[in-house]
Amino acid sequence: MNNKEFIAELAERTGYTPKDTQKLVNNIIAAMGDAFQEDSSVLVQNFGTFEAKKKLERVIVNPASGQRMLVPPKLVLTFKPNQTWKDKLKGGGR
């Protein structure tokens, strides 16, 4: 499902116009981005938790040349679904 299809489906379910729905989704994403930059996680009830985690610096080895390289630390975005969604997916999605 691409963005246009998602917005159309969400607009139909909520009764808002697609334009208003797109504004709402953009504001939600912006608020989540602000929370990640403040080192906070975002819990979406009955869905899961989004969190920015710090990966430490590490040394990797290029398998072709054997050269060792240092990978700098970075922030990565993670998502942990709640148990209900995990169970649904284990059961084949239904």
Backbone as a printed PyTorch tensor [residue, N CA C, xyz], in Angstrom:
tensor([[[  0.8530,  -1.1710,   0.0000],
         [  0.0000,   0.0000,   0.0000],
         [  0.9000,   1.2360,   0.0000]],

        [[  0.7180,   2.0900,  -0.9790],
         [  1.5180,   3.3100,  -1.0290],
         [  0.8160,   4.4260,  -0.2500]],

        [[  1.4510,   5.5940,  -0.1870],
         [  0.9290,   6.7030,   0.6050],
         [ -0.4600,   7.1360,   0.1390]],

        [[ -0.6550,   7.2380,  -1.1750],
         [ -1.9400,   7.6910,  -1.7140],
         [ -3.0610,   6.7240,  -1.3330]],

        [[ -2.7950,   5.4320,  -1.4570],
         [ -3.7910,   4.4160,  -1.0920],
         [ -4.0810,   4.4470,   0.4050]],

        [[ -3.0230,   4.6160,   1.2050],
         [ -3.1820,   4.6740,   2.6620],
         [ -4.0430,   5.8620,   3.0640]],

        [[ -3.7580,   7.0310,   2.4960],
         [ -4.5200,   8.2450,   2.8240],
         [ -5.9740,   8.0740,   2.3970]],

        [[ -6.2120,   7.5000,   1.2210],
         [ -7.5830,   7.2880,   0.7410],
         [ -8.3460,   6.3490,   1.6790]],

        [[ -7.7130,   5.2660,   2.1030],
         [ -8.3540,   4.3120,   3.0180],
         [ -8.6390,   4.9610,   4.3700]],

        [[ -7.6690,   5.7030,   4.8910],
         [ -7.8400,   6.3740,   6.1780],
         [ -8.9270,   7.4480,   6.1020]],

        [[ -8.9750,   8.1960,   5.0000],
         [-10.0030,   9.2250,   4.8170],
         [-11.3870,   8.5890,   4.7780]],

        [[-11.5020,   7.4570,   4.1130],
         [-12.7850,   6.7720,   4.0220],
         [-13.2460,   6.2710,   5.3970]],

        [[-12.2990,   5.7550,   6.1840],
         [-12.6460,   5.2300,   7.5130],
         [-13.0110,   6.3300,   8.5040]],

        [[-12.3580,   7.4950,   8.3850],
         [-12.5800,   8.5660,   9.3550],
         [-13.6500,   9.5560,   8.9280]],

        [[-13.9360,   9.6220,   7.6340],
         [-14.9240,  10.5770,   7.1490],
         [-14.3530,  11.9430,   6.8490]],

        [[-13.0340,  12.1040,   6.9700],
         [-12.3810,  13.3670,   6.6180],
         [-12.0870,  13.3770,   5.1230]],

        [[-11.7730,  14.5600,   4.6090],
         [-11.3540,  14.6480,   3.2160],
         [ -9.9250,  14.1120,   3.1030]],

        [[ -9.5300,  13.6360,   1.9240],
         [ -8.1510,  13.1750,   1.7620],
         [ -7.1260,  14.2570,   2.0830]],

        [[ -7.4390,  15.5180,   1.7560],
         [ -6.5110,  16.6200,   2.0320],
         [ -6.3240,  16.8010,   3.5440]],

        [[ -7.4270,  16.7760,   4.3050],
         [ -7.3400,  16.9060,   5.7600],
         [ -6.6420,  15.6920,   6.3820]],

        [[ -6.9070,  14.5250,   5.8190],
         [ -6.2770,  13.3080,   6.3230],
         [ -4.7730,  13.3540,   6.1060]],

        [[ -4.3320,  13.8420,   4.9390],
         [ -2.9010,  13.9620,   4.6630],
         [ -2.2410,  14.9240,   5.6450]],

        [[ -2.9070,  16.0480,   5.9560],
         [ -2.3760,  17.0080,   6.9390],
         [ -2.2440,  16.3440,   8.3090]],

        [[ -3.2490,  15.5690,   8.6900],
         [ -3.2280,  14.8830,   9.9820],
         [ -2.0640,  13.8970,  10.0610]],

        [[ -1.8870,  13.1030,   9.0250],
         [ -0.8000,  12.1210,   9.0010],
         [  0.5520,  12.8360,   9.0410]],

        [[  0.6960,  13.9070,   8.2780],
         [  1.9540,  14.6720,   8.2880],
         [  2.2550,  15.2250,   9.6740]],

        [[  1.2320,  15.7280,  10.3860],
         [  1.4300,  16.2530,  11.7380],
         [  1.8040,  15.1490,  12.7190]],

        [[  1.2020,  13.9850,  12.5690],
         [  1.5460,  12.8580,  13.4480],
         [  3.0030,  12.4570,  13.2360]],

        [[  3.4100,  12.3520,  11.9780],
         [  4.7910,  11.9670,  11.6730],
         [  5.7740,  13.0170,  12.1740]],

        [[  5.4330,  14.2950,  12.0360],
         [  6.3090,  15.3650,  12.5280],
         [  6.4410,  15.3030,  14.0430]],

        [[  5.3390,  15.0420,  14.7400],
         [  5.3830,  14.9410,  16.2020],
         [  6.2180,  13.7360,  16.6360]],

        [[  6.0920,  12.6340,  15.9070],
         [  6.9000,  11.4550,  16.2290],
         [  8.3840,  11.7500,  16.0010]],

        [[  8.6940,  12.4310,  14.9010],
         [ 10.0800,  12.7990,  14.6190],
         [ 10.6740,  13.6880,  15.7020]],

        [[  9.8730,  14.6310,  16.1990],
         [ 10.3290,  15.4940,  17.2930],
         [ 10.6240,  14.6680,  18.5460]],

        [[  9.7630,  13.6900,  18.8300],
         [  9.9660,  12.8370,  20.0050],
         [ 11.2520,  12.0220,  19.8660]],

        [[ 11.5320,  11.5040,  18.6680],
         [ 12.7450,  10.7140,  18.4610],
         [ 13.9910,  11.5690,  18.6460]],

        [[ 13.9350,  12.8140,  18.1910],
         [ 15.0940,  13.6890,  18.3400],
         [ 15.3220,  14.0790,  19.7960]],

        [[ 14.2730,  14.0240,  20.6190],
         [ 14.4040,  14.3090,  22.0450],
         [ 14.7290,  13.0410,  22.8260]],

        [[ 15.0540,  11.9500,  22.1080],
         [ 15.4230,  10.6740,  22.7100],
         [ 14.2610,  10.0180,  23.4560]],

        [[ 13.0370,  10.2360,  22.9830],
         [ 11.8580,   9.6260,  23.5880],
         [ 11.3310,   8.5390,  22.6670]],

        [[ 10.6400,   7.5730,  23.2610],
         [  9.9720,   6.5660,  22.4440],
         [  8.5080,   6.9800,  22.2740]],

        [[  7.8480,   6.4070,  21.2600],
         [  6.4500,   6.7150,  20.9920],
         [  5.6630,   5.4120,  21.0700]],

        [[  4.7400,   5.3570,  22.0210],
         [  3.8920,   4.1860,  22.1960],
         [  2.5510,   4.4590,  21.5380]],

        [[  2.1790,   3.6200,  20.5690],
         [  0.8760,   3.7140,  19.9230],
         [  0.0420,   2.5780,  20.5140]],

        [[ -0.9550,   2.9550,  21.2870],
         [ -1.7770,   1.9700,  21.9940],
         [ -2.3320,   0.9230,  21.0320]],

        [[ -2.2920,  -0.3290,  21.4130],
         [ -2.7900,  -1.4710,  20.6330],
         [ -2.0600,  -1.6540,  19.3040]],

        [[ -0.8700,  -1.0880,  19.1690],
         [ -0.0970,  -1.2610,  17.9360],
         [  1.3440,  -1.6250,  18.2420]],

        [[  2.0700,  -0.7300,  18.9390],
         [  3.4590,  -1.0240,  19.2710],
         [  4.2170,   0.2180,  19.6890]],

        [[  5.5290,   0.0630,  19.8080],
         [  6.3930,   1.1310,  20.2760],
         [  7.4730,   1.4360,  19.2490]],

        [[  7.6190,   2.7040,  18.9070],
         [  8.6930,   3.1860,  18.0510],
         [  9.7440,   3.8000,  18.9710]],

        [[ 11.0200,   3.5040,  18.6890],
         [ 12.0680,   4.0030,  19.5580],
         [ 13.3460,   4.2340,  18.7570]],

        [[ 14.0410,   5.3150,  19.0680],
         [ 15.3500,   5.5830,  18.4740],
         [ 16.4000,   5.0060,  19.4160]],

        [[ 17.1940,   4.0550,  18.9100],
         [ 18.2320,   3.4250,  19.7360],
         [ 19.5970,   3.7770,  19.1750]],

        [[ 20.5600,   3.8690,  20.0710],
         [ 21.9180,   4.2080,  19.6760],
         [ 22.7090,   2.9220,  19.4490]],

        [[ 23.2980,   2.7990,  18.2570],
         [ 24.1980,   1.6890,  17.9740],
         [ 25.6020,   2.1750,  18.2610]],

        [[ 26.3490,   1.4010,  19.0240],
         [ 27.7020,   1.7920,  19.3960],
         [ 28.6540,   1.6560,  18.2170]],

        [[ 29.7890,   2.3330,  18.3260],
         [ 30.7920,   2.2150,  17.2860],
         [ 31.3770,   0.8080,  17.3390]],

        [[ 31.7280,   0.2890,  16.1480],
         [ 32.2370,  -1.0750,  16.0950],
         [ 33.2190,  -1.2100,  14.9400]],

        [[ 33.9700,  -2.2910,  14.9780],
         [ 34.9400,  -2.5820,  13.9270],
         [ 34.3600,  -3.6900,  13.0580]],

        [[ 34.4040,  -3.4830,  11.7370],
         [ 33.9630,  -4.5180,  10.8040],
         [ 35.1350,  -4.8900,   9.9060]],

        [[ 35.0390,  -6.0570,   9.2820],
         [ 36.0900,  -6.5210,   8.3880],
         [ 35.4860,  -6.7310,   7.0050]],

        [[ 36.1060,  -6.1240,   5.9960],
         [ 35.6860,  -6.3150,   4.6170],
         [ 36.1050,  -7.7320,   4.2150]],

        [[ 35.1380,  -8.6100,   3.8880],
         [ 35.4990,  -9.9960,   3.5870],
         [ 36.3430, -10.1540,   2.3110]],

        [[ 36.2210,  -9.2300,   1.3740],
         [ 36.9740,  -9.3350,   0.1210],
         [ 38.4420,  -8.9770,   0.3170]],

        [[ 38.6970,  -7.8960,   1.0720],
         [ 40.0790,  -7.4210,   1.2070],
         [ 40.6890,  -7.7350,   2.5710]],

        [[ 39.8580,  -8.0660,   3.5410],
         [ 40.3610,  -8.3110,   4.8890],
         [ 40.6580,  -7.0300,   5.6520]],

        [[ 40.3360,  -5.8900,   5.0480],
         [ 40.6100,  -4.5980,   5.6800],
         [ 39.6190,  -4.3460,   6.8120]],

        [[ 40.1520,  -3.8810,   7.9320],
         [ 39.3130,  -3.5560,   9.0910],
         [ 38.9060,  -2.0910,   9.0050]],

        [[ 37.6230,  -1.8270,   9.3180],
         [ 37.1110,  -0.4590,   9.2520],
         [ 36.3160,  -0.1620,  10.5170]],

        [[ 36.3580,   1.0820,  10.9280],
         [ 35.6080,   1.5240,  12.0960],
         [ 34.2930,   2.1390,  11.6340]],

        [[ 33.1800,   1.6140,  12.1530],
         [ 31.8530,   2.1540,  11.8440],
         [ 31.4670,   3.0820,  12.9980]],

        [[ 31.1790,   4.3480,  12.7220],
         [ 30.8670,   5.2920,  13.7970],
         [ 29.5150,   4.9770,  14.4530]],

        [[ 29.2920,   5.4800,  15.6640],
         [ 27.9910,   5.2650,  16.3100],
         [ 26.8970,   5.9950,  15.5400]],

        [[ 25.6770,   5.4660,  15.6390],
         [ 24.5560,   6.1100,  14.9500],
         [ 23.2560,   5.7610,  15.6550]],

        [[ 22.2220,   6.5440,  15.3530],
         [ 20.8860,   6.2810,  15.8660],
         [ 20.0990,   5.5170,  14.8100]],

        [[ 19.3750,   4.4920,  15.2500],
         [ 18.5150,   3.7320,  14.3440],
         [ 17.1170,   3.6980,  14.9340]],

        [[ 16.1280,   3.7040,  14.0570],
         [ 14.7410,   3.6580,  14.4890],
         [ 14.2930,   2.2020,  14.5620]],

        [[ 13.7080,   1.8150,  15.6870],
         [ 13.2190,   0.4480,  15.8490],
         [ 11.7220,   0.4730,  16.1300]],

        [[ 11.0710,  -0.6350,  15.8300],
         [  9.6470,  -0.7920,  16.1140],
         [  9.4390,  -2.1360,  16.7660]],

        [[  8.7030,  -2.1370,  17.8640],
         [  8.3660,  -3.3740,  18.5490],
         [  6.8430,  -3.4660,  18.6060]],

        [[  6.2520,  -4.3940,  17.8290],
         [  4.7890,  -4.5180,  17.8520],
         [  4.3200,  -5.0870,  19.1870]],

        [[  3.0600,  -4.7690,  19.5420],
         [  2.5550,  -5.3280,  20.7900],
         [  2.2190,  -6.8020,  20.5790]],

        [[  1.9770,  -7.5130,  21.6480],
         [  1.8150,  -8.9570,  21.6060],
         [  0.6340,  -9.3870,  20.7370]],

        [[ -0.4500,  -8.6260,  20.7210],
         [ -1.6180,  -8.9750,  19.9150],
         [ -1.2480,  -9.0530,  18.4360]],

        [[ -0.4870,  -8.0740,  17.9320],
         [ -0.0780,  -8.0820,  16.5320],
         [  0.9070,  -9.2010,  16.2470]],

        [[  1.7950,  -9.4770,  17.1900],
         [  2.7270, -10.5870,  17.0020],
         [  1.9720, -11.8950,  16.8440]],

        [[  0.9660, -12.0970,  17.6910],
         [  0.1720, -13.3180,  17.6280],
         [ -0.6210, -13.4300,  16.3220]],

        [[ -1.1630, -12.2760,  15.8580],
         [ -1.9110, -12.2820,  14.5910],
         [ -1.0030, -12.6690,  13.4300]],

        [[  0.2130, -12.1260,  13.4140],
         [  1.1280, -12.4250,  12.3200],
         [  1.6160, -13.8740,  12.3720]],

        [[  1.8090, -14.4050,  13.5570],
         [  2.2110, -15.8010,  13.6920],
         [  1.1210, -16.7270,  13.1840]],

        [[ -0.1300, -16.2870,  13.3110],
         [ -1.2580, -17.0890,  12.8730],
         [ -1.5790, -16.9250,  11.4040]],

        [[ -0.7190, -16.3020,  10.6340],
         [ -0.9430, -16.1450,   9.2040],
         [ -1.5750, -14.8310,   8.8170]],

        [[ -1.6990, -13.8950,   9.7350],
         [ -2.2080, -12.5750,   9.4060],
         [ -3.6910, -12.3870,   9.6430]],

        [[ -4.4040, -13.4150,  10.0090],
         [ -5.8460, -13.2790,  10.2500],
         [ -6.1870, -13.5590,  11.6840]]])
